[in-house]
Amino acid sequence: MKLGSKIIEAHIFKQSNFDVEFLLLKRAKDVVYPNLWQMVTGSINPNEKAYEAALREIKEETNLIPRKFWVVPNINSYYSPEDDQIIEIPVFACLVDNYCQVKISSEHAEYKWAKIEEAMKLLAWPGQRKSIEIIYSYITNEKSFFDLLEIKL
């Protein structure tokens, strides 16, 4: 069995005072996991760093430009029986402007901005919900002993 990383997860949020909303994307009917709500996800291309893949996928799937971009201290994972591999998924977060215009790709049927309670109900996998909780706790300063690791844009 191998260990590898071939996809990323990127959580987009906007914030006004202590009101935080996460962007959720509903997968199209003709893709794997149809109609599932998720954050930006995507493959890491050969010779591409994980954070570069996250920035590229954010642009491709939403047409948004992050104002700030962070590494989230959480790695999601799953087992792939096709190649007998445990896939590790680096997690990122990005802040966008409050009045940004989302333009979804053909991979998705719709989008919505959701507060943490709704996002927790709509995300299917426990690791995704854990990432949302971690991001929210840092953004609202519940974890004030240190900041998220920011990647300068």
Contacts in CASP RR format, 6 or more apart in sequence:
PFRMAT RR
TARGET T0000
AUTHOR 0000-0000-0000
METHOD contacts of the structure
MODEL  1
MKLGSKIIEAHIFKQSNFDVEFLLLKRAKDVVYPNLWQMVTGSINPNEKA
YEAALREIKEETNLIPRKFWVVPNINSYYSPEDDQIIEIPVFACLVDNYC
QVKISSEHAEYKWAKIEEAMKLLAWPGQRKSIEIIYSYITNEKSFFDLLE
IKL
1 84 0 8 1.000
1 85 0 8 1.000
1 86 0 8 1.000
2 83 0 8 1.000
2 84 0 8 1.000
2 85 0 8 1.000
2 86 0 8 1.000
3 85 0 8 1.000
3 86 0 8 1.000
3 88 0 8 1.000
4 85 0 8 1.000
4 86 0 8 1.000
4 87 0 8 1.000
4 88 0 8 1.000
5 44 0 8 1.000
5 50 0 8 1.000
5 87 0 8 1.000
5 88 0 8 1.000
5 89 0 8 1.000
5 90 0 8 1.000
6 43 0 8 1.000
6 44 0 8 1.000
6 87 0 8 1.000
7 41 0 8 1.000
7 42 0 8 1.000
7 43 0 8 1.000
7 44 0 8 1.000
7 87 0 8 1.000
7 89 0 8 1.000
8 41 0 8 1.000
8 42 0 8 1.000
8 44 0 8 1.000
8 50 0 8 1.000
8 51 0 8 1.000
8 53 0 8 1.000
8 54 0 8 1.000
8 57 0 8 1.000
8 89 0 8 1.000
8 90 0 8 1.000
8 91 0 8 1.000
8 92 0 8 1.000
9 39 0 8 1.000
9 40 0 8 1.000
9 41 0 8 1.000
9 54 0 8 1.000
9 76 0 8 1.000
9 89 0 8 1.000
9 90 0 8 1.000
9 91 0 8 1.000
9 92 0 8 1.000
9 128 0 8 1.000
9 131 0 8 1.000
10 39 0 8 1.000
10 40 0 8 1.000
10 41 0 8 1.000
10 54 0 8 1.000
10 57 0 8 1.000
10 58 0 8 1.000
10 91 0 8 1.000
10 92 0 8 1.000
10 93 0 8 1.000
10 94 0 8 1.000
11 22 0 8 1.000
11 23 0 8 1.000
11 39 0 8 1.000
11 40 0 8 1.000
11 72 0 8 1.000
11 91 0 8 1.000
11 92 0 8 1.000
11 93 0 8 1.000
11 94 0 8 1.000
11 131 0 8 1.000
11 132 0 8 1.000
11 135 0 8 1.000
12 22 0 8 1.000
12 23 0 8 1.000
12 39 0 8 1.000
12 40 0 8 1.000
12 58 0 8 1.000
12 62 0 8 1.000
12 64 0 8 1.000
12 66 0 8 1.000
12 93 0 8 1.000
12 94 0 8 1.000
12 96 0 8 1.000
13 20 0 8 1.000
13 21 0 8 1.000
13 22 0 8 1.000
13 23 0 8 1.000
13 93 0 8 1.000
13 94 0 8 1.000
13 95 0 8 1.000
13 96 0 8 1.000
13 135 0 8 1.000
13 139 0 8 1.000
14 20 0 8 1.000
14 21 0 8 1.000
14 23 0 8 1.000
14 95 0 8 1.000
14 96 0 8 1.000
14 97 0 8 1.000
14 98 0 8 1.000
14 100 0 8 1.000
14 113 0 8 1.000
15 21 0 8 1.000
15 95 0 8 1.000
15 98 0 8 1.000
15 139 0 8 1.000
16 98 0 8 1.000
18 140 0 8 1.000
19 115 0 8 1.000
20 115 0 8 1.000
20 116 0 8 1.000
20 136 0 8 1.000
20 139 0 8 1.000
20 140 0 8 1.000
21 113 0 8 1.000
21 114 0 8 1.000
21 115 0 8 1.000
22 39 0 8 1.000
22 113 0 8 1.000
22 114 0 8 1.000
22 115 0 8 1.000
22 116 0 8 1.000
22 119 0 8 1.000
22 132 0 8 1.000
22 135 0 8 1.000
23 39 0 8 1.000
23 40 0 8 1.000
23 62 0 8 1.000
23 64 0 8 1.000
23 96 0 8 1.000
23 102 0 8 1.000
23 111 0 8 1.000
23 112 0 8 1.000
23 113 0 8 1.000
23 114 0 8 1.000
24 37 0 8 1.000
24 38 0 8 1.000
24 39 0 8 1.000
24 111 0 8 1.000
24 112 0 8 1.000
24 113 0 8 1.000
24 114 0 8 1.000
24 119 0 8 1.000
24 122 0 8 1.000
24 123 0 8 1.000
25 37 0 8 1.000
25 38 0 8 1.000
25 39 0 8 1.000
25 40 0 8 1.000
25 61 0 8 1.000
25 62 0 8 1.000
25 104 0 8 1.000
25 107 0 8 1.000
25 108 0 8 1.000
25 110 0 8 1.000
25 111 0 8 1.000
26 35 0 8 1.000
26 36 0 8 1.000
26 37 0 8 1.000
26 108 0 8 1.000
26 109 0 8 1.000
26 110 0 8 1.000
26 111 0 8 1.000
26 112 0 8 1.000
27 33 0 8 1.000
27 34 0 8 1.000
27 35 0 8 1.000
27 36 0 8 1.000
27 37 0 8 1.000
27 38 0 8 1.000
27 107 0 8 1.000
27 108 0 8 1.000
27 109 0 8 1.000
28 34 0 8 1.000
28 106 0 8 1.000
28 107 0 8 1.000
28 108 0 8 1.000
28 109 0 8 1.000
29 35 0 8 1.000
29 109 0 8 1.000
31 107 0 8 1.000
33 124 0 8 1.000
35 109 0 8 1.000
36 124 0 8 1.000
37 122 0 8 1.000
37 123 0 8 1.000
37 124 0 8 1.000
38 123 0 8 1.000
38 124 0 8 1.000
38 128 0 8 1.000
39 123 0 8 1.000
39 128 0 8 1.000
39 131 0 8 1.000
40 54 0 8 1.000
40 57 0 8 1.000
40 58 0 8 1.000
40 61 0 8 1.000
40 62 0 8 1.000
41 57 0 8 1.000
42 53 0 8 1.000
42 57 0 8 1.000
42 61 0 8 1.000
43 53 0 8 1.000
44 50 0 8 1.000
44 53 0 8 1.000
45 53 0 8 1.000
45 56 0 8 1.000
48 56 0 8 1.000
50 90 0 8 1.000
50 92 0 8 1.000
51 69 0 8 1.000
51 71 0 8 1.000
51 90 0 8 1.000
51 92 0 8 1.000
51 151 0 8 1.000
54 69 0 8 1.000
54 90 0 8 1.000
54 92 0 8 1.000
54 94 0 8 1.000
55 66 0 8 1.000
55 69 0 8 1.000
55 153 0 8 1.000
58 64 0 8 1.000
58 66 0 8 1.000
58 94 0 8 1.000
59 65 0 8 1.000
60 105 0 8 1.000
61 104 0 8 1.000
61 105 0 8 1.000
61 107 0 8 1.000
61 108 0 8 1.000
62 102 0 8 1.000
62 103 0 8 1.000
62 104 0 8 1.000
62 105 0 8 1.000
62 111 0 8 1.000
63 101 0 8 1.000
63 102 0 8 1.000
63 103 0 8 1.000
64 94 0 8 1.000
64 96 0 8 1.000
64 100 0 8 1.000
64 102 0 8 1.000
65 96 0 8 1.000
66 94 0 8 1.000
66 95 0 8 1.000
66 96 0 8 1.000
66 153 0 8 1.000
67 94 0 8 1.000
67 95 0 8 1.000
67 96 0 8 1.000
67 97 0 8 1.000
68 94 0 8 1.000
68 95 0 8 1.000
68 150 0 8 1.000
68 153 0 8 1.000
69 92 0 8 1.000
69 93 0 8 1.000
69 94 0 8 1.000
69 95 0 8 1.000
69 150 0 8 1.000
69 151 0 8 1.000
69 153 0 8 1.000
70 92 0 8 1.000
70 93 0 8 1.000
70 94 0 8 1.000
70 148 0 8 1.000
70 149 0 8 1.000
70 150 0 8 1.000
70 151 0 8 1.000
71 90 0 8 1.000
71 91 0 8 1.000
71 92 0 8 1.000
71 148 0 8 1.000
71 149 0 8 1.000
71 150 0 8 1.000
71 151 0 8 1.000
72 91 0 8 1.000
72 92 0 8 1.000
72 93 0 8 1.000
72 131 0 8 1.000
72 134 0 8 1.000
72 135 0 8 1.000
72 148 0 8 1.000
73 134 0 8 1.000
73 148 0 8 1.000
73 149 0 8 1.000
74 91 0 8 1.000
74 127 0 8 1.000
74 130 0 8 1.000
74 131 0 8 1.000
74 134 0 8 1.000
75 88 0 8 1.000
75 89 0 8 1.000
75 90 0 8 1.000
75 91 0 8 1.000
76 88 0 8 1.000
76 89 0 8 1.000
76 91 0 8 1.000
76 125 0 8 1.000
76 127 0 8 1.000
76 128 0 8 1.000
76 130 0 8 1.000
76 131 0 8 1.000
77 86 0 8 1.000
77 87 0 8 1.000
77 88 0 8 1.000
77 89 0 8 1.000
78 86 0 8 1.000
78 87 0 8 1.000
78 89 0 8 1.000
79 85 0 8 1.000
79 86 0 8 1.000
79 87 0 8 1.000
80 86 0 8 1.000
80 87 0 8 1.000
91 131 0 8 1.000
92 151 0 8 1.000
93 131 0 8 1.000
93 135 0 8 1.000
93 148 0 8 1.000
102 111 0 8 1.000
104 110 0 8 1.000
104 111 0 8 1.000
114 122 0 8 1.000
116 132 0 8 1.000
116 133 0 8 1.000
116 136 0 8 1.000
119 129 0 8 1.000
119 132 0 8 1.000
120 129 0 8 1.000
120 132 0 8 1.000
120 133 0 8 1.000
123 129 0 8 1.000
123 132 0 8 1.000
134 143 0 8 1.000
135 148 0 8 1.000
136 142 0 8 1.000
137 143 0 8 1.000
138 147 0 8 1.000
138 148 0 8 1.000
END
